[in-house]
Amino acid sequence: MLNRKEAPFATEIKEINIKEADATLFQNGINLYSINAGNEEVLKIDFVFNAGSNMQQIKGQANFAAKMLSEGTSKYSAAEIAEKLDFYGAYFQAKSGTDDATITLYCLNKHLKNCIPYIVEILTDSLFPEKDLEILKKNTIQNLVVNEERNSFLARRKFNQSVFGGNSVYGSFSSKEDIIRIERTSLINFYKNQYQKGIKYIIVSGFVTDDVIKTIANNFDNAIFSHAIENKNKYVSNELVKETIYLDRENSVQSAIRIGKKLFNRNNPDFREMQLLNLILGGYFGSRLMKNIREEKGLTYGIYSAIESYPNDACWYIDTEINNDLCEMGVEEIYKEVKLIRTVKIGDDELRTAKNYLLGSFLRSIDGPFSLADRFKILKDYNLEYSYFHEYIEIIKKSTADNLIILANKHLNEETFTKVIVGAKK
């Protein structure tokens, strides 16, 4: 019988073995990266396009283009595409982010030749039907109306606008008026320029064979598709500012709180150790913010801190929701914990626990071929090598309380924080 009074035996993570991606360059300039690390004959194929919101001419264009991709072609309706892929046990999804868009196909090896033509069909002959566009616009507006009733959504929007700038791709949000202005013609133009002519790279992971590589090449190594040209929309970073923003919502029971600042992304040498510092402060259930503000004070159900990294910028923040009457006390406790991590060295047990948790989480993040593909995409997006992950293990293991207190004083000065509170003023 398992004795639950005894903690399971733990061993130190000394090194990691990551299956690296192999590269195949097509004649049309597109790179195919393959990660053969699967035991089951199943595949995940990520088609990554230079079709994020950083490339759009009007707000919402990139997001709507991604959502409308599978709404029908001249040969198949949206229902027929979904039905045919479902027949083969395949799954298709498209999503657009700030810096790129990704189409993902999950399918069995034996059905790849049957499924991939539908992806080609979607990328060469999508019609963007006017009727379906109007339905999507109405649904998107309705979702926006619902979201704008949520204090947490408003706090996030205000925070990003302050930290990144309202005109920045990372601080820009679509309004109802922006959604109404979206037209089918603009989506088709975006589709032709950013999808058909904007493939950044393709990643296939799972049970990858020579036949899989050949099948993808037969469908995408041709004149129809071309490699994405360099993004000429140069990103201009917003100046670091300190703001206090209070949005009064008189009928609210709770206040949404987001406190943080502009930070650096993965390319900065301090980033990996900053992940450890953030974890200790508020990055997991055993963090200081959770212990103090949730468990000891009972002010909230949940509170966390996070680093959001993008290829061109980044931010760090603390996020929670607290009863209006206790909001001021909650903010004071947040600042108290930030000050403590800047002024008092982290204890050995706390540091050891955080390191083990972080390294264990990293191991889980590279477990399986699909997870390896997600990790590889990070390397591609930030122009990094696999050594980044190997160095990560050593940096975390060698991090000391002295290092972290220097890092905290360098980057977590309360005088530089932007504070956003959305709720009923008391």
N, C-alpha and C positions, 0 to 999 in steps of 0.2 A: 504494500500500500504506500502511496505517496504521502510523505510527512509534510504537510503544508505549513508547519511551524518553522521549517528550515528553508532558507532561500536556496534557489537552484545554484549549482556550481557555475561560476563565471570564469571565463578565460580572457586574457588580454588579446586584442586584435593587433597582430604584429604586421601583417601585410595584406594586400588584397590582390586578387587575380581578376582582371577585367578582360573579357573577350573583346578585342578591338575590331572595329569595322574595316572591311576591305573595300577598296574604291575601284569602280569601273567608270571610265570616261567614255561617254557616247560621242559619236562623230558630230552631233549637233551642239556639243559643248556641255551637255547636262551630265552631272555626276550622279552615279548610283552607288550608294553605300550599303553594304550587306553585312548583317550580323548573324552568322550561322551558329546558333546556340540553343536550338530547340530539340527536344526529344519527340514531341508530338508533331505530326505533319499539319501544322497550322502556320499561317503567315499574317504578319501585320505590315502593310505598306503605307508609308507616310509620303505623300506628295506635298512638298513645301514650296509655296509660291510667294513671290514678292508682291503680295496683295493684302497687306495689312492696312490699318487706317492711316499709317504714315504716307501711303501712296494715294489716298483718295482726294478728289477735288472738292467734294461737298461732304458734309457730315453725314454719317450713316451709310455712305456708298459701299464701303468695304464689307460691312456687316451684312447688308442686304444682298450683296452679290453672292456671298458665301451661302446664305440661307436659301437663295433662289436657284442655286446650281442644279439641284436635282428635281426641279419642278416641271420637268418635261422637255423632250426634244421633238424634232420633227417625226421621229420614228416611234417614240415611246412616251406615254404619259407618266407623271410622277408615280401614280399607283402601279403602273406596269413595271417601272424600274425597281421599285421597292419589292414587288411580288417576285420578280425574276431573281433578284439577289437573295431574297429570303428562301426561294426554292433550293438554292445551292448552299444554304446555311451561312451566307455571307452577311456582313454588316458594313454599312457605309456611313460616314459622317463628315461634315465639313464645318470648320470653325475658323473665325477670323479674329486675330489679335491686333495689337498695336503695330507690331513690326513684321508680321507675315501672316499668311493664312495656310491652313493645312487640310488636305483631304486625306482621310484614313480609310483604308479597306482592310477588313479582317476576313480571311477566307481559308478554306482547306487547300492544301497543295493540289489535290487532284481536281479541284474546281477552278484553279487560277485562270486557266485559258478560257473558261466560260464566263468568268466574272470581270476580268480586266477590260474586255471590250466595252462594257457599260461605263467604266470610268472614262475611257477614250470618248465615248459618245457624249457623256456629260460635259467634257472639256472642249469638245469641238462643235457641238450642235445644241447647246442649251438655248431655250427660246425665251425664258423670263416672261411667262404669260402675264398679260396686263391684269386679268382677273385675280390671279394668285398673288400678284404684287399688292393689289388693293387690300386683299384679305390680310396679308402679312403686315401691311402698314397699320391697319386698324388694330390688329392684335398687339403690335409693338407699342402703339400709342396707349392702349389699355394697360399693358404691363408697366409702361412708364408712369402712368397715373397712379397705379397701385404702389409702385416703388417710391414715388414721391410722398407717399403717406408714411413711409418707414423712416424713422429718425436715423437709423444706421446708414441707409442709402444716402441721405442728405449730408450726413457727416463725412462720409467717404468722398462724396463729390466736392464738397467745400474744401476739404483737406487737400485733395489732389490739385484742385484749381489754384490753391494758395502756394503749394510747394513746387509744382511743375509749371504753373502759369496756365491760364484759361485757354490760350491759343496753342499750347503744346499738345502733341499727340497723346501724352500721358495725363494731361489735365483737362482734356476736351470731352464734353458729353453732348449727345444729341438731344435737342429739345423737340417738343411736339411739332413746332413749325419746321424744323429741319427734316423730320420724318415725312411730313406732308409734301415737301418740295421734291422728294426723291422721285425720279422718273425712270421708266423702262429704258429709254435711250442711253442715259448716263450709266446704267448698270451694264448694258451690253458693251459699251465702250470700255468700261473698266475690265470687264470679263475678257475681251479680246486682247487688251494691252497687258494685263497683269496675270492672267491665267495661261492663255495660250502662248504668250511671249515672255512669261515671267517665272518659269520653274527655277527655283534656287537650287534644289537638289531633291533626290528621292532616297528614302531609307527603307530597306526591306529587312525584316527581322523574323526569326523563328527557325523553321526547318528549311534553310535556304540551300538549294541545289543549283547545279549548273543550268538545269532546265528552267528553274525559276528566273534566273538572271536573263536567260535567253528570251523567255516569254515577255518580260518587262521591256527588254531592248527592242524586240520586234514591234512593240506597240508605241514606244516613246522615243526611239532613236530614229527620228525622221524629220522632215522639213516642216511638219505641222507645228511642232513644239520647238521652242528655243530657250536657251539659258537666260536667266534674268540679267539685265544690265544693272550696273551699279546704281544704287539709289542716289539721285542728285538732289533730293530734298534734304539739305544739310540740317541736322538738328542743332538748335541753339538752346543751351541750358539756361534755365531761369536762375536769377541770383538768389542766394540763400537769404531768406527773410524770416522774421519772427512776427507772427500775427496771433491775435486772440479773436476768434470769431464765435459769436453767440447767436444762434438762430432760435428765436422764441416760438415755441409751439404750445400754446396755452392749454390745449386739451390733452397733452401728453402726460402719461403716468411716469414714464422713465425718460432719462436723458441719455442720448448716445454721445460718447466721448471718444475723440481721437486726438492723440497728442503725439507729435513726432517732428521729423525734419527731413530735408533732403540729405541723401547719403551718397555713397559710392557703390558702383556695381561690382560684379565678379572679377573684373580686370584689375581691381585695386589689391595690392598685397595684403591689406588689413582685412579683406572681406571674410576669409575663412575663420580667422580667430574672432571676428565680430559675430559670426554665427554662433560660436560657443558662448560669448558674452550675452547675446540676445536670448539664447536658450535658458541660461541661468536666471535672467531677469523675468522673462515672460513667455518663453518659447515652448513650454510643455507643461503638463499637469502638475509637475513637482516644482514649478518655478516660484520665485519669490512673490511675484504679483498674485499668483493663485493662492499661495499659502496665507498671505496677509489679507488681501482684499476679499477673497471668497471664503476661505476656511476660517480665519480668525475674526474678521470683522463682519462677515456675512452681508457685504454690500452688493454683491452681484452673483449671478449664476456662473459667469465666466468672464475672464479677462486674459488677454494675450498680447504679446508684442511680436512684431514680424519685420523682416527685411524684404521689400519688393525690389527685385533687380530686373532691369531692362538693358538691352544692348547699349542704350545711349544715356541712361540715367538710373536713379534709384532713390528709394526713400525708406525710412525706418519709422515705425509708429507703434503706439500702444492703443488698443481698442477695447472698449467695454460699454455696457449699458447699466446705469445705476438709477435707482429711484430718485425722482427730482429733489425730494427733501434731503437726501444724503449725498447729492452730487458734489457739493463743495468739499465734504469730508473725503469722498473718494478721490478727488483730484489732489487733495493734500497728501493722501497716502501714496498716490502714484509718484508724486515728486519726491516724497520721502524715500521711497525705494530706489529711485534713480540716484539720489544723493548718496545713499548708503553704498551702492555698488561703485560709486566714484571715490568714496572716502575710506571704506573699510575693506580690507583684503578678504577675498573669498576663502572659506575654510577648506581644508584638504578633503574631507568627506563629501562636501557639496560639489567641489570641483571634480572629484573622481566620478561621482554619480552622473554628473552632466556629460563628462567626456564619454563614459560608457554608453549613455543613452544616444548621444549624437553619432558616435561611430556605429552603434547597432542600427540606428535609423538609416545611415548611409549604406550599410550592407544590405538592408532590405530594399533600398532604392536601386540596387543593381542585381536584384534576384530575378532572373529570367530574361529571355531575349527581348521582350517588349519593353521592360524597364531599362535594359541596356540601350535600346534605341532612344528612349527619352533622355538618358544621360548624354548620349552622343550628340543629340540635338543641342544641348547646352554648350558643348564644346564648339560646335559649328557656329552657333549664334554669337559667341563671344570670341571667336578666333583663338581658341585654346587647344592645347595638346592633351593627350591622355595623362601626361605627367602631372597635370593639374589635380587629378584625383589621387594619384599616388602621394603627391606632396601634401594633400589634404590630411591624410592619415597621420603623417609625421608632425604636421603643424599642430593638430589638435592634441596629439599625445604629448608633445613637448611644451604646450602652453602652460604658463604658470600664473599664480595669483598676482605676481608683480607685473607680468605682461598685461593682464586683463585690467588691472586698475589704471595702468597708463593708457590703455586703449579707451577705457570708459571716460577718463578725463579729457582725452583728445577728441572724442566724438559725441559724448552724451552730456554736453553742458546744457542745463535747463534754460539758460539765457538764449539759446538758439532755437528753442522749440516753438512750433506753431500749435496752438490749442484750439480745437473746434468742439463746441458743445451745442447739441440740438435737443431742445426740450423746453419744458415750462419753467420760466424764471421764477425763483422764490425770493 
